[in-house]
Amino acid sequence: MIAPKQANPTHPLIDEYCENYKNLFSEGRTYEASKNIHVGIFSEIKRKTLPEIPKILELKNAQGLHPFLTHSPGDINQLRKLRIELILNHLKCRKIRVIIDETCDPKKGKKTDYVARQYIRRLGKVENGIVSVVAYGLVDGITVPILFEVFKPQKCLKAGDTYKTKPQIAAELVEEMVRLGF
């Protein structure tokens, strides 16, 4: 029997953090891709994109991270639950300040759900893009993303979707944070 592939080490801080999530991945290759994505996110590269992250990791094949991002076998609900548990354990009942913000990213095409012509703040104009409402926690000068929800423009709603304004989404995120124990 061949032993499963073990994930290569990255940065000790990333390896220690990602170890918390290791059991969510059935394959060493998927776990390694998760660690590599984290290295890219925490790196100093200007554009945190799929073509740029493999370059700083000096990966032979830039396509190695694509399946992880598009068809990851992990359960997103388990991942979110574990991430929230880790944050709450780290906070140890300390009070946090909640910051609500929106993240706006320009997007070309229409393949990504809920992309529409809407105001994209960083561009300062109406453009094709996607918007998310994000709830951050601020504790000891450190900002931690807690929850987010994609804003669904009325013209992009799918069957079963309910239109919510950004303030409604923000209020629901705060209520969810309280329900989770923040």
N, C-alpha and C positions, 0 to 999 in steps of 0.2 A: 504494500500500500504506500502511496506517495503522500508525504505530509503536506498539508495545505500551505500555500505560500504565506509567509509572514510579511507584514508591512515593513518597509524600510524605515529606519529612524529619520526624523526631520530635525526640527529645533526642539530641544528638551521641553520648553514651555508648551509648544503645540502638542508634542507627544503625550505629555502629562494630561493636558486638557482633553485631548481626543480619546484617551484611554477610558474615560467615563462613558463613552458612547460605543466602545468596541463591540459589545454584545449585541448591538442593533444590526450589525452587518454580518451576513452569512459567509462572506468570502474575504480573504486577506486583501485581494486586489481592490475591492470596493472600499474597505477600511483605509487602505493606503491612498486611494483617490480622495477620500474625505480629508485626510491629513494634508495632502498636497493643496487642496482647495483652501484650507485654513492658512497654510503658509502664504499662499498668494494673497489672501484677504489681508493678512497682517503685514505684508511686505510694503515697501515704500514705492512700489510702482504706481505711476499716475493712473493708468487705466487697468482696473481689476477685471479684465475680460478673459474669456477662454483662450484666445490666441496669445495673450500676454503672460498669463500665469505659467504655462509650460516652459516658456523661454527662461524665466528666472529660476525655474526648477531644473533647467537643463535636461528636460525630458526628451528622449529620442523621438517620441511620437506624440504630437500635440493632441491627437484624437483620443488619447487614453483617458482623459477626464470627461469627455463628452457623454459617454453612457452613464456615468455616475450622476451627472446633472439632469439628464433627460429620462432615465429609466431606473433610478436608484431603487434597489429592492427593499430598502428600509421602510418602516412604517412611520410616516410623518407625525402621527399623533403620539406615538411612543417617544419620538425624538423631542417633540415640544414638551411633553410631560416631564421627561428626564431633565431637559434644559431648565425648566421652571424650578424643579426640585433642587437642582444644583445652585441656582441663583438664590433661592430662599434659604438654603443651608448656609451659603456664604454670608448672607445678610444677617443671619441670626437675630431676627426680630428688630433690626434697626429700622428707623423710619427712613423713607426715601421721598424724594420729590419726584413728581410725575411730570414729564415733559411730553406734550403731544405735538407732533410735527407731521408734515406730509413729505413724502419722497416722490419726486417726479422724474421720470426717465423718458427721454425721447425714444421712440421706436419707429422703425420703418416697417412697412407691410402690415398685414392684418392677421398673421398666424398666432400671435400671442393673444390670449383671452383678455378682453376688456381694454384693448388698445383703441383709442379714439382721438379725434381732434379735441383737445382740451388745453387749458392753461398749464404750461410747463414752467414752473417757477424759475428754475435755474436758467432757462432760456429767456424768460421775461416776456413770453408771448404764447399765443395759441398755436399748438403744433401737434402732430401725431405723437401720442405717448401713453404711458401708463402711470397711474398715481396710486400710492399706498398711504394710508394713515398709520402712523407708528407711535406707540407708547413706549417711552424710554423711562428708566429709573435713574435718578441722579443721587449717588451716595458717595460721600467723602471725595467729591470732585470727580468721580468717575461716572461716565454715562454708560448705561447698559440697556441695549434694546430688549424689551420684554415681550411685547405683542405687536402684531400688525395685521391689517386687513386691506386688501386691494379695494380701491374705490371703483364701483361699477357704474359707469355713466348710463343714464336711462336708455339711450339708443343702443347699448350693448348688452342689455339684460337677456339672460337665457331663461328657458322654462324653469320655474322654481325659484328664480332669483327675486329678491325684493330690493327695490331701490331705497338706498339710504344716503342721506347727505353726509358730508365729511364730519360735521359736528355730531350727528347721530352715531356715526362709527366711533368717533373719539369717546363719546359718553359710554358706549358699549364696551370699549377697550378698558376704560377705567373701572367699570362695574365688574368686568371679568378679572381684572387684577385683584380687586378686593375679594372676589369669590375664591381666587386661587391662594389667598393668604398674604397678599402684600398690604 
